[in-house]
């Protein structure tokens, strides 16, 4: 006797409606990450849009159709999230508009294949029991997010958990990170999709709601005690004054010798020498030339300026040579430092900072300067200054919490302040600015360390260890954000401790364990049905 698929009890939905709903759910998922009319992440929209997708998936009617619907949902979501890549490729890279559109859609479709695969797997594995189906859906969603974040160098921009930098699930960040938050949201979304009116009179349903509420309240209380102190107050650091430089150099002029380069050199030179703050930060490639291309004394003057007194400087600048290769780097100058501090970017942007194998033909179609860098090491040391351990990361790197987490392996050298130096000018005045700010906020929640951001065009901001933006300069405005930040020491978060030792492998193991258990249960259910 043939065994029916576990989800056969759900009547398949035919016609165009499921495809339209999958498309709408995907676009709503994209909007939840940074609402286009305000830039704020909307945690409730992320769960509702995922619940709509779960509703479509339950009625897919078969493995193949589930996979295709999942591909439509994910492609719409991802294209709607990073559509601004079109600007970098067409406006600044010179790629023909139709090819740039195809490139964005192609990337979204490729990454969407992970979600198509797990959608098909869900139909195959999910048990009839609603609670178990929700757990399996969450585990498979977790595996898809991990695959997107790590395979082929990883491109995790727009992971679902970033919509929850504020909201009830934010308390989970210190324990399970952004991917764990995403899995929890998927669990709730599938439970919501399977809810029935009869559940209002079901004692078990209410018991489950109360249990989940208790777990959430416990996580929130644990976070409150860690952040605010319950009994013994957490260690307090003296405030550190900041000067965050936002040059707002037009991206189409930034690397032009006759316009943007002299503008950047003069403005940053003036602001760096005039700054009075304890820590001065200039963004990624604030100096758009190699040291050997600068006029004699330019960089040496900065080093001399910060060699004495009570100030330190972090400066974004490319380093290297044709023989040694180039790096996207940060130089640090501080008193009593025998050598300048140096940090080299490790996680490079495909096509922008390195050329993937077999794709040189694609990069040769664009005009993007400084497009092939060497990688720095993971877990580079922090800059020790004013009693703080200041850990820089460059632009795209703050998407990879597992790599930042390596710096927390040794408690004696773990960062007290995180600093992101970025240039989002490649993507125009778009929602990319707000999306990147939410990413930095999530890192602050995961590690309970403040995150300072200095960018070329925005968002230049200060984020405290609670993930709250305390100071922010308007995007696309030239100026200096003067603020204070309070470093954070003490014990590392649970997430920082386990991710520093094992990376994301515990989450991979959890996802595969649940999927494997579902497969075993399905097999037993199938044998039982076949015998009846």
TORKOL-137598 format. One line per 2 residues: number of its first residue (from 0); for each residue x, y negated, z negated of C-alpha. Coordinates in nm, 2 decimals. Each point is the difference from the previous one (the first is absolute). Layout:
// residues N
NUM) X:Y:Z  ...
// end
This chain:
// residues 532
0) 0.00:0.00:0.00  0.14:-0.34:0.10
2) 0.07:-0.24:-0.29  -0.15:-0.34:0.04
4) 0.22:-0.31:-0.07  -0.02:-0.12:-0.36
6) -0.17:-0.32:0.11  -0.26:0.15:0.23
8) -0.26:-0.09:-0.26  0.03:-0.36:0.12
10) -0.21:-0.06:0.31  0.23:-0.11:0.29
12) -0.07:-0.35:0.12  0.00:-0.03:0.38
14) -0.01:-0.29:0.24  0.20:-0.32:-0.01
16) -0.08:-0.10:-0.36  0.28:0.20:-0.18
18) 0.26:-0.15:0.24  -0.13:-0.36:-0.07
20) -0.01:0.06:-0.37  0.36:0.14:0.01
22) 0.11:-0.31:0.19  -0.18:-0.24:-0.25
24) 0.14:0.19:-0.30  0.35:-0.03:0.14
26) -0.03:-0.38:0.06  -0.15:-0.05:-0.34
28) 0.29:0.19:-0.15  0.24:-0.24:0.17
30) -0.19:-0.30:-0.13  0.01:0.13:-0.35
32) 0.38:-0.03:-0.01  -0.01:-0.38:0.04
34) -0.34:-0.15:0.08  0.06:-0.21:0.31
36) -0.20:-0.29:-0.14  0.20:-0.06:-0.32
38) 0.28:0.25:0.01  -0.11:0.18:-0.32
40) 0.00:0.38:-0.03  -0.35:0.15:-0.06
42) 0.02:0.32:-0.20  -0.37:0.07:0.02
44) 0.00:-0.04:0.38  0.28:0.25:0.02
46) -0.20:0.26:-0.19  -0.33:-0.07:0.18
48) 0.17:0.01:0.35  0.17:0.33:-0.10
50) -0.33:0.13:-0.13  -0.17:-0.08:0.33
52) 0.28:0.19:0.18  -0.05:0.29:-0.24
54) -0.37:0.00:0.08  0.08:0.02:0.37
56) 0.25:0.28:-0.06  -0.25:0.21:-0.20
58) -0.23:0.00:0.30  0.27:0.06:0.27
60) -0.13:0.34:0.08  0.33:0.18:0.07
62) 0.38:-0.01:-0.04  0.07:-0.15:0.35
64) -0.26:-0.27:-0.03  0.12:-0.09:-0.35
66) 0.35:-0.04:0.12  -0.11:-0.23:0.29
68) -0.22:-0.21:-0.23  0.29:-0.03:-0.24
70) 0.22:-0.12:0.28  -0.25:-0.27:0.10
72) -0.03:-0.11:-0.37  0.37:-0.02:-0.06
74) 0.09:-0.16:0.33  -0.26:-0.28:-0.06
76) 0.12:-0.04:-0.36  0.37:-0.02:0.09
78) -0.03:-0.21:0.31  -0.23:-0.24:-0.20
80) 0.27:-0.01:-0.27  0.32:-0.07:0.20
82) -0.15:-0.16:0.32  0.24:-0.29:-0.06
84) 0.29:0.22:0.13  -0.13:-0.13:0.34
86) 0.13:-0.35:-0.09  0.35:0.12:-0.07
88) 0.02:0.21:0.32  -0.18:-0.24:0.23
90) 0.04:-0.36:-0.13  0.36:0.04:-0.14
92) 0.12:0.31:0.17  -0.12:-0.09:0.35
94) -0.17:0.33:0.07  -0.29:-0.02:0.24
96) -0.34:-0.03:-0.18  -0.15:0.32:0.14
98) 0.31:0.20:-0.10  0.00:-0.16:-0.35
100) -0.37:0.09:-0.05  0.08:0.36:0.12
102) 0.30:0.01:-0.24  -0.22:-0.10:-0.30
104) -0.27:0.25:0.09  0.25:0.27:0.07
106) 0.16:-0.04:-0.34  -0.34:0.00:-0.17
108) -0.10:0.31:0.19  0.32:0.18:-0.08
110) -0.03:-0.08:-0.37  -0.37:0.08:0.01
112) 0.08:0.35:0.10  0.10:0.08:-0.36
114) -0.36:-0.09:-0.11  -0.14:0.19:0.29
116) 0.18:0.31:-0.11  -0.11:-0.02:-0.36
118) -0.36:-0.07:0.11  0.01:0.32:0.19
120) 0.16:0.18:-0.29  -0.27:-0.14:-0.24
122) -0.28:0.15:0.21  0.19:0.33:0.00
124) 0.09:0.01:-0.37  -0.26:-0.20:-0.20
126) -0.22:0.21:-0.22  -0.38:-0.05:-0.02
128) 0.03:-0.11:-0.36  -0.01:-0.38:0.00
130) 0.26:-0.07:-0.27  0.25:0.24:0.16
132) -0.07:-0.15:0.34  0.09:-0.34:-0.14
134) 0.32:0.13:-0.15  0.10:0.16:0.33
136) -0.08:-0.31:0.19  0.22:-0.21:-0.24
138) 0.29:0.25:0.03  -0.01:0.00:0.38
140) -0.02:-0.38:0.01  0.30:-0.01:-0.23
142) 0.20:0.22:0.24  -0.10:-0.21:0.30
144) 0.11:-0.32:-0.18  0.33:0.16:-0.11
146) 0.07:0.12:0.36  -0.06:-0.34:0.14
148) 0.22:-0.16:-0.27  0.29:0.23:0.04
150) 0.02:0.19:0.34  0.18:-0.16:0.29
152) 0.16:-0.25:-0.24  -0.35:-0.09:-0.13
154) -0.24:-0.27:0.07  -0.23:-0.03:-0.31
156) -0.12:-0.36:0.07  -0.37:-0.01:-0.09
158) -0.02:0.31:-0.23  -0.34:0.01:-0.16
160) 0.13:-0.05:-0.35  0.11:-0.36:0.08
162) -0.36:-0.11:-0.02  0.01:0.07:-0.37
164) 0.25:-0.25:-0.13  -0.29:-0.13:-0.20
166) -0.29:0.21:-0.10  -0.06:0.31:-0.22
168) 0.25:0.22:0.17  0.29:-0.24:-0.04
170) 0.07:0.15:-0.34  0.11:0.32:0.17
172) 0.29:-0.17:0.18  0.24:0.04:-0.30
174) -0.06:0.38:0.00  -0.06:0.12:0.35
176) 0.09:-0.30:0.23  -0.17:-0.12:0.32
178) -0.05:0.35:0.14  -0.15:0.13:-0.32
180) -0.24:-0.29:0.00  -0.10:0.08:0.36
182) -0.07:0.36:-0.10  -0.22:-0.12:-0.29
184) -0.19:-0.23:0.23  -0.05:0.29:0.25
186) -0.14:0.22:-0.28  -0.25:-0.27:-0.10
188) -0.09:-0.07:0.36  -0.08:0.37:0.07
190) -0.20:0.03:-0.32  -0.20:-0.32:0.10
192) -0.06:0.14:0.35  -0.14:0.32:-0.15
194) -0.22:-0.17:-0.26  -0.37:0.08:0.02
196) -0.30:-0.17:-0.16  -0.06:0.31:-0.20
198) 0.33:-0.05:-0.18  -0.16:-0.29:-0.20
200) -0.19:0.27:-0.19  0.30:0.25:-0.01
202) 0.17:0.02:-0.34  0.32:0.15:0.16
204) 0.02:-0.30:0.24  -0.02:-0.24:-0.29
206) 0.26:0.20:-0.20  0.24:-0.02:0.30
208) -0.05:-0.38:0.02  0.06:-0.04:-0.37
210) 0.32:0.22:0.02  0.14:-0.21:0.29
212) -0.09:-0.32:-0.18  0.19:0.13:-0.31
214) 0.30:0.09:0.21  0.00:-0.34:0.15
216) -0.04:-0.17:-0.33  0.29:0.20:-0.15
218) 0.22:-0.10:0.29  -0.09:-0.37:-0.04
220) 0.07:0.02:-0.38  0.33:0.17:0.06
222) 0.10:-0.28:0.25  -0.12:-0.27:-0.24
224) 0.21:0.14:-0.28  0.31:0.03:0.23
226) -0.04:-0.36:0.14  -0.13:-0.19:-0.30
228) 0.12:0.22:-0.29  -0.21:0.19:-0.25
230) 0.17:-0.03:-0.33  0.36:-0.07:0.09
232) 0.03:-0.28:0.26  0.19:0.07:0.32
234) 0.34:-0.16:0.04  -0.02:-0.36:0.11
236) 0.25:-0.16:0.23  0.07:-0.38:0.02
238) -0.17:-0.16:0.31  0.23:-0.04:0.30
240) -0.05:-0.31:0.21  -0.03:0.06:0.38
242) 0.04:-0.19:0.32  -0.15:0.21:0.28
244) 0.08:-0.14:0.35  -0.25:0.02:0.28
246) 0.16:-0.15:0.31  -0.30:0.06:0.23
248) 0.24:0.01:0.30  -0.21:0.07:0.31
250) 0.06:0.36:0.10  0.03:-0.08:0.37
252) 0.28:-0.24:-0.09  0.16:0.18:-0.30
254) 0.28:0.16:0.20  0.04:-0.27:0.27
256) 0.34:-0.18:-0.02  -0.14:-0.33:0.11
258) -0.30:-0.03:-0.23  -0.08:0.25:-0.28
260) 0.35:0.09:-0.10  0.13:-0.35:-0.08
262) -0.34:-0.08:-0.16  0.03:0.30:-0.23
264) 0.37:-0.05:-0.08  -0.05:-0.36:-0.10
266) -0.33:0.04:-0.20  0.12:0.30:-0.20
268) 0.34:-0.16:-0.06  -0.16:-0.31:-0.14
270) -0.25:0.19:-0.22  0.25:0.24:-0.13
272) 0.24:-0.27:-0.10  -0.28:-0.22:-0.16
274) -0.17:0.28:-0.20  0.00:-0.02:-0.38
276) -0.16:0.33:-0.08  0.17:0.29:-0.17
278) -0.07:0.23:0.30  -0.03:-0.13:0.36
280) -0.13:0.24:0.26  0.01:-0.06:0.38
282) -0.19:0.25:0.22  0.10:0.28:0.24
284) 0.24:-0.13:0.27  -0.04:-0.36:-0.14
286) 0.35:-0.04:0.15  -0.06:0.14:0.35
288) 0.38:0.03:0.09  0.27:0.24:-0.11
290) 0.25:-0.15:-0.25  0.27:-0.01:0.27
292) -0.23:-0.21:0.23  -0.05:-0.27:-0.26
294) 0.21:-0.32:-0.01  0.30:0.04:-0.24
296) -0.09:-0.08:-0.36  -0.38:0.04:0.04
298) -0.03:0.33:-0.19  0.31:-0.07:-0.21
300) -0.16:-0.32:-0.12  -0.31:0.19:-0.13
302) 0.23:0.24:-0.18  0.19:-0.28:-0.16
304) -0.33:-0.18:-0.09  -0.12:0.30:-0.20
306) 0.34:0.11:-0.14  -0.05:-0.21:-0.31
308) -0.29:-0.12:-0.20  -0.33:0.17:-0.09
310) -0.14:0.09:0.35  0.00:0.30:0.23
312) -0.10:0.03:0.37  -0.14:0.29:0.21
314) 0.03:-0.07:0.37  -0.13:0.20:0.30
316) 0.26:0.03:0.27  0.11:0.25:0.26
318) 0.35:0.15:-0.06  0.25:0.21:0.20
320) 0.17:0.01:0.33  -0.02:0.17:0.34
322) 0.26:0.26:-0.11  -0.15:0.07:-0.35
324) -0.37:-0.05:0.09  -0.24:-0.24:-0.15
326) -0.22:-0.01:-0.31  -0.30:-0.20:-0.11
328) 0.13:-0.11:-0.33  -0.02:-0.22:-0.31
330) 0.30:-0.18:-0.14  0.00:-0.11:-0.37
332) 0.21:-0.27:-0.15  0.02:-0.05:-0.38
334) 0.25:-0.12:-0.26  0.28:0.23:-0.11
336) -0.06:0.24:0.29  0.34:0.11:0.15
338) -0.17:0.09:0.33  -0.34:-0.11:0.15
340) -0.28:0.24:-0.08  -0.12:0.19:0.31
342) -0.31:0.20:0.08  -0.05:0.17:0.34
344) -0.35:0.09:0.12  -0.05:0.37:0.00
346) -0.35:0.06:0.15  0.01:-0.15:0.34
348) -0.29:-0.10:0.22  -0.03:0.22:0.31
350) 0.05:-0.20:0.32  0.06:-0.32:-0.19
352) 0.32:0.11:-0.19  0.09:0.34:0.15
354) -0.08:0.18:0.32  -0.16:0.34:-0.04
356) 0.14:0.28:0.22  -0.13:0.00:0.36
358) -0.16:-0.35:-0.04  0.28:-0.23:0.11
360) -0.19:-0.06:0.33  -0.28:-0.15:-0.21
362) 0.21:-0.24:-0.20  0.18:-0.11:0.32
364) -0.34:-0.13:0.12  -0.01:-0.25:-0.29
366) 0.22:-0.29:-0.11  0.05:0.07:-0.37
368) 0.33:-0.12:-0.15  0.20:0.20:-0.25
370) -0.18:0.32:0.08  0.24:0.28:-0.10
372) 0.13:0.00:-0.36  0.19:0.25:-0.22
374) -0.18:0.13:-0.31  0.10:-0.09:-0.36
376) 0.00:0.26:-0.27  -0.30:0.09:-0.22
378) 0.01:-0.12:-0.36  0.26:-0.28:0.05
380) 0.09:-0.19:-0.33  -0.18:-0.31:-0.12
382) 0.14:-0.34:-0.04  0.07:-0.06:-0.37
384) -0.08:-0.36:-0.09  -0.13:-0.19:-0.30
386) -0.08:0.32:-0.19  -0.20:0.14:0.29
388) 0.06:0.27:0.25  -0.13:-0.14:0.32
390) -0.07:0.26:0.28  -0.05:-0.13:0.35
392) -0.19:0.17:0.28  -0.04:-0.13:0.35
394) -0.34:-0.04:0.17  -0.14:0.34:0.10
396) 0.19:0.18:-0.27  -0.25:-0.08:-0.27
398) -0.24:0.24:0.16  0.21:0.29:-0.12
400) -0.05:0.01:-0.38  0.18:0.34:-0.01
402) 0.32:-0.16:0.12  -0.03:-0.30:-0.23
404) -0.06:0.26:-0.28  0.35:0.15:0.04
406) 0.13:-0.32:-0.17  -0.19:0.11:-0.32
408) 0.19:0.33:-0.03  0.24:-0.15:-0.26
410) -0.19:-0.20:-0.26  0.32:-0.20:-0.08
412) 0.01:-0.14:0.35  -0.36:0.00:0.10
414) -0.13:-0.33:0.15  -0.17:-0.26:-0.22
416) -0.10:-0.22:0.30  -0.08:0.11:0.36
418) 0.06:-0.25:0.28  -0.13:0.04:0.36
420) 0.16:-0.21:0.27  -0.22:0.00:0.32
422) -0.07:-0.15:0.33  -0.36:0.08:0.11
424) 0.02:-0.28:0.26  0.03:0.28:0.27
426) -0.38:0.06:-0.05  -0.13:-0.36:0.01
428) -0.25:-0.16:-0.24  -0.20:0.32:-0.05
430) -0.13:0.23:-0.27  0.34:0.17:0.00
432) 0.12:-0.27:-0.25  -0.28:0.10:-0.25
434) 0.05:0.37:0.06  0.36:-0.03:-0.08
436) -0.07:-0.19:-0.32  -0.24:0.28:-0.11
438) 0.28:0.25:0.06  0.24:-0.19:-0.22
440) -0.27:-0.03:-0.27  -0.04:0.38:0.00
442) 0.37:0.04:-0.05  -0.02:-0.23:-0.30
444) -0.28:0.22:-0.14  0.18:0.32:0.06
446) 0.32:-0.11:-0.17  -0.14:-0.26:-0.23
448) 0.27:-0.24:0.10  -0.05:-0.35:0.15
450) 0.05:-0.03:0.37  0.13:-0.33:0.14
452) -0.05:-0.07:0.38  0.19:-0.24:0.21
454) -0.11:0.00:0.37  0.05:-0.21:0.31
456) -0.37:-0.07:0.06  -0.19:0.17:-0.29
458) -0.11:0.13:-0.23  0.27:-0.16:-0.23
460) -0.12:0.09:-0.34  0.06:0.11:-0.36
462) -0.18:0.32:-0.12  0.01:0.09:-0.37
464) 0.04:0.35:-0.14  -0.38:0.03:-0.01
466) -0.02:-0.04:0.38  -0.15:-0.34:-0.02
468) 0.12:-0.29:0.22  0.10:-0.28:-0.23
470) 0.15:-0.24:0.26  -0.04:-0.01:0.38
472) 0.10:-0.24:0.27  -0.25:-0.05:0.29
474) 0.11:0.19:0.31  0.15:-0.18:0.30
476) 0.12:-0.29:-0.20  0.36:-0.10:-0.06
478) 0.10:-0.06:-0.36  0.14:0.14:-0.32
480) -0.22:0.19:-0.25  0.12:-0.09:-0.35
482) -0.12:0.24:-0.26  0.10:0.22:-0.29
484) 0.02:0.38:-0.03  0.03:0.21:-0.31
486) 0.21:0.31:0.04  -0.13:0.33:-0.14
488) 0.20:0.26:-0.17  -0.09:0.29:-0.23
490) -0.11:0.35:0.10  -0.06:0.08:0.37
492) -0.35:0.09:0.10  -0.09:0.37:0.05
494) -0.01:-0.05:0.37  0.35:-0.16:0.00
496) 0.14:0.29:-0.21  -0.13:0.29:0.22
498) 0.04:-0.17:0.34  0.36:-0.09:-0.09
500) 0.08:0.37:-0.06  -0.21:0.18:0.25
502) -0.12:-0.26:0.25  -0.35:0.08:0.13
504) 0.04:0.37:-0.01  -0.24:0.04:-0.30
506) -0.28:-0.15:0.20  0.08:0.22:0.30
508) -0.01:0.30:-0.23  -0.33:-0.10:-0.15
510) -0.16:-0.05:0.35  0.12:0.33:0.13
512) -0.09:0.18:-0.32  -0.36:-0.12:0.02
514) -0.02:0.08:0.38  0.15:0.35:-0.06
516) -0.25:0.07:-0.28  -0.28:-0.11:0.22
518) 0.12:0.24:0.27  0.01:0.29:-0.25
520) -0.35:-0.08:-0.13  -0.13:-0.03:0.35
522) 0.14:0.34:0.08  -0.16:0.16:-0.31
524) -0.33:-0.17:0.09  0.02:0.12:0.35
526) 0.06:0.36:-0.11  -0.29:-0.02:-0.24
528) -0.23:-0.13:0.27  0.12:0.26:0.24
530) -0.08:0.28:-0.24  -0.36:-0.12:-0.07
// end
